[in-house]
Amino acid sequence: MTKTTLLAPYSLGPLDLPNRMVMAPMTRYRAAVDGTPLPVVADHYAQRAGAGLIVTEGIWPSSRGQSGWRLPGLETAAHIEGWRAVTEAVHAAGGRIMAQLMHGGRHGHPLSRIDGDIPSGPSSVRVPGPVHVRDGRKVDPLPPREMTHDDIRQAVEDHAQAARNAMAAGFDGVELHGANSYLIHQFLADNTNLRTDGYGGTTEGRIRFPVELVTAVADAIGAGRTGLRLSPGNPQFGMAEADPAPVYRALLDAVDGLGLLYLHLTDNDTYPALADLRPRWHGPLVANIGENHDPTTREGGEAVLAEGLADLVSYGRSFIANPDLPERFSVGAPLNTIDERHLYTHGAEGYTDYPALSRELCSAR
C-alpha cells in the first residue's frame, strides 16, 4: 500500500489535485474601493497555482456583508470581470481555485462600508474595539443591528447569487466562511447569538441559518462545487463557545448528506474538533492546524494525514512568502520570511515580489 503523503495527488470531486496542500484564505486588502480585485491579485494567485487547491481571501457576497474597506466583493459585473482575470490566470498556470464567500455580520463600521450603513448580525452585540476604518484611524465599534427574518432570508439569497457569480467568473467552486467570527460563526456562538426565536436559543436554532445557507448555495451551484469552513471554539474577535461539541455535531449531521465538496475544519486547543467531528463527516476533510498557532510545518501536515484526521491540509502564512511552497517542501528548501510591513497595503510589494525557488537557485549560481 502506498503511504499517504502531503505531496501525493488527490481526487477532490471533479478536481484532480497534484498534492494535498490547500492554500488557506487570507485577507490582504488588494481590492479597489468598489471591491473589484486589483490586477495584481491575478499575479498573486497564479504564482501559487502549484498548491493542490487555492481558496481565495474572504469575498463579500453583497455590500450588506462588507466587513472592511478595500476587501473584495462578488456582487457586481465589475467584480465578476475582475475575478475572471484571476481564475483565468490561475487555470493557465495549471491551478484550481475556490472563492471564499465571507459575510462580515457584526463586523464593520459605517466609515469602512461602501453603503455607509451600520452592519447587522444575529444579535446587537458589538465586536471588541477599537476597529479600523478607511482613513487609517481606530474608532469605537457600534452595536450592530439585529437581523430580522427578512434580513436573514436576504443574506441567504445574497450568498446563493454570489455563488452563481463565482461560477460565472470561472471559479472551480465556492467555500462558505463559517469560521473565525464571521456571520455563520456568529449564529453558532454563545455570546453573539442571543436570539430566542427560531434562529437561536437551542442547538437546532443556532444551526438553522447555517443549514439554510449551505443548502441554498448547494442548490444554486451544486453541492459538489460547495465547501464549508468551520472553526469550533475559536475565540478570535471576542467569540465565546463554552461547549462547541453539541452544536457542531448537530450542524455536521444536518449537512453531511448534502454531498458537499469538502469540509474545511480548524482545530482548537480546548476542543479537539478534528478528532471529534471527523467520524461524523463522510466527505473529504481539509484540516487547518495553524490557526492561532505557529505556521504549520510539512511534518505537522504529514502527521495529520497519517493519523487519518484529514484528507488535505491547509497552509496560510507559509504561502504568503513562498509562492512555490509545495516545491520547497518537496526538496527541503528553506522558507522565505514574510514582509510584515506590506501585509495589508495595496500594491505588489510584499505580495507578488517574493522569490521562487528556481529564481533563488539561478541567482546563487
C-alpha positions in Angstrom: 0.0 0.0 0.0 1.3 3.5 -0.9 1.9 5.7 2.0 -0.3 8.8 2.0 1.9 12.0 2.0 1.3 15.7 1.8 2.7 15.7 -1.8 0.6 12.8 -3.1 -2.2 13.6 -5.6 -5.8 13.5 -4.6 -9.1 13.5 -6.4 -11.5 16.0 -4.9 -14.8 15.7 -6.6 -14.3 16.9 -10.2 -10.8 18.3 -9.4 -7.6 16.4 -9.7 -5.2 17.9 -7.2 -1.4 17.4 -7.7 -0.9 17.4 -3.9 -2.8 17.6 -0.7 -1.7 21.1 0.2 -4.5 23.7 0.3 -3.7 27.4 0.3 -5.9 28.8 3.1 -7.9 32.1 2.7 -6.0 35.2 3.8 -7.3 38.7 3.8 -4.8 41.0 2.0 -6.7 44.2 1.1 -5.8 44.2 -2.6 -9.1 45.5 -3.9 -10.2 48.8 -5.4 -12.6 50.9 -3.3 -15.6 49.4 -5.0 -14.5 45.8 -4.1 -13.1 44.9 -7.5 -9.8 42.9 -7.2 -6.8 44.8 -8.5 -4.8 43.4 -11.4 -2.0 42.3 -9.0 -4.4 39.8 -7.4 -4.3 37.6 -10.6 -0.5 37.6 -10.4 -0.5 36.7 -6.7 -2.8 33.6 -7.1 -1.2 32.5 -10.3 2.2 32.4 -8.7 0.7 29.9 -6.1 -1.0 27.7 -8.6 1.2 24.8 -7.5 -1.0 24.4 -4.4 -3.3 21.4 -4.7 -6.1 23.9 -4.2 -6.3 27.6 -3.6 -9.0 29.2 -1.5 -9.2 33.0 -2.0 -9.3 35.6 0.7 -12.8 36.3 2.1 -15.1 37.9 -0.5 -18.3 39.7 0.5 -21.4 38.3 -1.3 -23.1 41.7 -1.2 -22.4 45.2 0.3 -24.6 44.2 3.2 -21.9 41.7 4.2 -18.9 44.0 3.7 -16.7 44.0 6.8 -13.8 46.3 5.8 -12.6 48.9 3.3 -10.9 47.6 0.2 -12.0 44.0 0.7 -13.2 42.3 -2.5 -16.8 41.6 -3.4 -18.6 39.3 -5.8 -21.8 41.3 -6.4 -21.4 43.4 -9.5 -20.4 42.9 -13.1 -17.1 44.6 -12.4 -16.4 42.2 -9.6 -17.1 39.2 -11.8 -14.8 40.5 -14.5 -12.1 41.3 -12.0 -12.3 37.8 -10.6 -12.4 36.2 -14.1 -9.0 37.6 -14.7 -7.8 35.9 -11.6 -9.3 32.5 -12.4 -8.0 32.6 -15.9 -4.5 33.3 -14.7 -4.7 30.5 -12.2 -6.0 28.0 -14.6 -3.5 29.0 -17.3 -0.8 28.2 -14.7 -2.3 24.8 -14.0 -4.1 25.6 -10.7 -7.5 25.2 -9.2 -9.2 28.0 -7.2 -12.2 28.4 -4.9 -13.9 31.6 -4.0 -14.5 32.0 -0.3 -17.7 33.9 0.5 -17.4 35.9 3.7 -20.3 37.8 5.2 -18.9 40.1 8.0 -22.1 40.1 10.0 -21.5 42.3 13.0 -18.0 43.3 11.7 -17.5 46.6 10.1 -18.3 50.3 10.7 -20.2 52.9 8.6 -16.8 54.6 7.9 -15.5 51.4 6.3 -18.6 50.3 4.4 -19.5 51.3 0.8 -23.1 51.9 1.8 -22.1 53.8 4.9 -24.6 51.8 7.0 -24.4 50.0 10.3 -23.6 46.3 9.9 -26.1 43.7 11.2 -25.7 40.4 13.0 -27.7 37.7 14.8 -27.9 40.0 17.9 -27.0 43.5 18.8 -23.6 42.6 20.3 -20.7 44.7 19.3 -17.2 43.4 18.4 -14.4 44.2 20.9 -12.9 47.5 20.0 -11.3 49.6 18.7 -11.9 48.9 14.9 -10.0 50.2 11.9 -11.8 52.5 9.4 -10.9 53.5 5.9 -8.8 56.6 6.7 -6.5 54.5 8.9 -8.0 55.6 12.2 -9.2 53.4 15.0 -12.6 54.1 16.4 -15.0 52.6 18.9 -17.3 49.9 17.4 -21.0 50.5 17.1 -23.7 48.0 18.2 -24.8 46.0 15.1 -28.4 45.9 14.0 -30.2 42.7 14.9 -31.1 40.9 11.8 -34.8 40.5 11.1 -36.2 37.3 9.4 -36.2 39.3 6.1 -32.6 40.2 6.7 -31.8 36.5 7.2 -33.6 35.5 4.0 -31.8 38.3 2.1 -28.4 37.0 3.4 -29.2 33.5 2.2 -30.2 34.9 -1.2 -27.1 37.1 -1.4 -24.9 34.1 -0.9 -26.7 32.0 -3.5 -26.4 34.8 -6.0 -22.7 35.4 -5.2 -22.1 31.7 -5.7 -23.6 31.9 -9.1 -21.4 35.0 -9.8 -18.4 33.0 -8.7 -19.1 30.3 -11.2 -19.7 32.9 -13.9 -16.2 34.3 -13.0 -14.7 30.9 -13.7 -14.1 29.6 -10.1 -13.9 25.9 -9.5 -16.3 26.3 -6.6 -17.2 28.2 -3.5 -16.2 27.9 0.1 -18.6 29.3 2.7 -16.8 31.0 5.6 -18.4 29.7 8.7 -15.4 30.3 10.9 -13.2 32.9 12.6 -16.0 35.2 13.9 -17.9 35.9 10.7 -21.7 35.7 10.1 -22.2 31.9 10.2 -20.0 31.6 13.2 -21.9 34.4 14.9 -25.1 32.4 14.6 -23.4 29.4 16.2 -21.6 31.1 19.1 -22.9 31.6 22.6 -22.2 35.3 23.0 -23.1 36.6 19.6 -26.4 34.8 19.2 -28.8 35.8 22.0 -31.9 35.3 19.9 -35.0 33.5 21.4 -36.8 32.9 18.1 -36.2 30.0 15.6 -32.7 31.2 14.8 -31.3 30.9 18.4 -31.9 29.7 21.9 -31.4 26.0 21.2 -28.9 23.9 19.2 -31.4 23.5 16.5 -32.0 27.2 16.4 -28.3 28.1 16.3 -27.7 25.8 13.3 -30.8 26.8 11.4 -29.2 29.7 9.5 -26.0 27.8 8.6 -28.0 24.9 7.3 -30.3 27.1 5.2 -27.4 28.9 3.8 -25.3 25.9 2.9 -28.4 24.2 1.4 -29.2 27.3 -0.7 -25.7 27.6 -2.1 -25.5 23.8 -2.8 -28.9 24.1 -4.7 -27.6 27.2 -6.6 -24.3 25.8 -7.9 -24.2 22.1 -7.0 -23.1 20.5 -3.7 -20.1 19.1 -5.5 -18.8 22.7 -6.0 -19.6 23.8 -2.4 -17.2 23.7 0.6 -17.8 24.8 4.2 -15.2 26.2 6.6 -15.7 26.0 10.4 -13.6 26.8 13.5 -15.4 25.4 16.5 -14.4 27.2 19.7 -12.2 29.8 18.0 -12.0 32.8 20.3 -10.9 35.3 17.7 -12.6 38.8 17.9 -14.2 38.0 21.2 -16.1 34.9 20.2 -17.2 32.5 23.0 -18.4 28.9 22.8 -18.5 27.2 26.1 -19.3 23.7 24.7 -19.0 23.6 20.9 -19.4 19.9 20.5 -23.2 19.6 20.6 -23.7 22.5 18.2 -21.1 21.4 15.6 -22.1 17.7 15.8 -25.7 18.7 15.0 -24.6 21.0 12.2 -22.5 18.3 10.5 -25.3 15.8 10.9 -27.6 18.2 9.1 -25.3 18.9 6.2 -23.3 15.7 5.9 -25.8 14.1 3.5 -25.8 17.0 1.0 -22.6 15.7 -0.7 -20.5 18.9 -0.3 -17.1 19.1 -2.0 -15.4 19.3 1.4 -15.4 20.4 5.0 -12.5 22.8 6.0 -12.1 22.4 9.7 -9.9 24.3 12.2 -8.7 22.5 15.3 -8.8 24.2 18.7 -6.8 23.9 21.9 -9.8 23.5 24.1 -12.0 21.4 21.7 -10.3 18.8 19.6 -12.6 19.4 16.6 -10.8 17.2 14.1 -10.8 14.1 16.4 -14.4 14.7 17.5 -16.0 15.6 14.1 -14.0 13.5 11.7 -16.1 10.4 12.4 -19.3 12.3 11.7 -18.2 13.6 8.3 -18.3 11.3 5.3 -16.9 13.6 2.7 -13.4 15.0 2.1 -12.0 16.9 5.0 -9.4 19.7 4.9 -7.6 20.3 8.2 -6.2 23.6 9.4 -4.0 23.3 12.5 -2.1 26.6 12.2 -4.9 29.0 13.3 -3.7 30.9 16.4 -0.5 28.8 16.4 2.8 28.7 14.7 2.7 28.2 11.0 2.1 24.5 10.1 5.3 22.6 9.0 5.5 19.9 6.5 5.9 17.4 9.4 2.8 18.8 11.1 0.8 18.3 7.9 2.1 14.8 7.4 1.1 13.9 10.9 -2.5 15.0 10.4 -2.7 12.8 7.3 -1.0 9.9 9.0 -3.5 10.0 11.9 -6.4 9.8 9.5 -7.8 13.1 10.7 -8.0 14.7 7.2 -7.5 14.2 3.5 -5.9 17.5 2.9 -4.1 20.2 5.0 -4.4 23.9 4.5 -1.5 26.3 4.9 -1.8 30.0 5.3 1.1 32.2 6.4 3.7 29.9 4.7 2.1 30.6 1.3 2.3 34.3 1.8 6.1 34.5 1.3 6.6 31.2 -0.6 4.6 31.0 -3.8 6.2 27.7 -4.5 5.6 26.1 -1.1 4.9 22.6 -2.3 8.2 22.6 -4.3 10.1 23.9 -1.2 8.6 21.1 0.9 9.5 18.6 -1.7 13.2 19.4 -1.8 13.6 20.5 1.8 14.4 24.1 0.9 14.3 27.0 3.4 11.3 29.2 3.5 11.2 33.0 2.8 10.3 35.4 5.6 7.1 37.4 5.4 7.4 41.1 4.7 5.2 42.2 7.6 5.2 45.9 6.7 3.3 45.3 3.5 0.9 42.6 4.5 -2.1 44.9 4.3 -1.1 47.5 1.8 -2.5 47.7 -1.7 0.4 47.1 -4.1 2.8 44.4 -5.4 5.4 44.9 -2.6 5.1 42.1 0.0 2.5 40.4 -2.3 3.9 39.3 -5.6 7.7 40.0 -5.2 8.7 37.0 -3.1 11.3 34.9 -4.9 10.5 31.5 -6.2 13.0 28.7 -5.5 14.0 28.5 -9.2 14.9 32.2 -9.2 16.9 31.8 -6.0 18.9 28.9 -7.4 19.7 30.8 -10.6 20.8 33.9 -8.7 23.1 31.8 -6.5 24.9 30.3 -9.4 
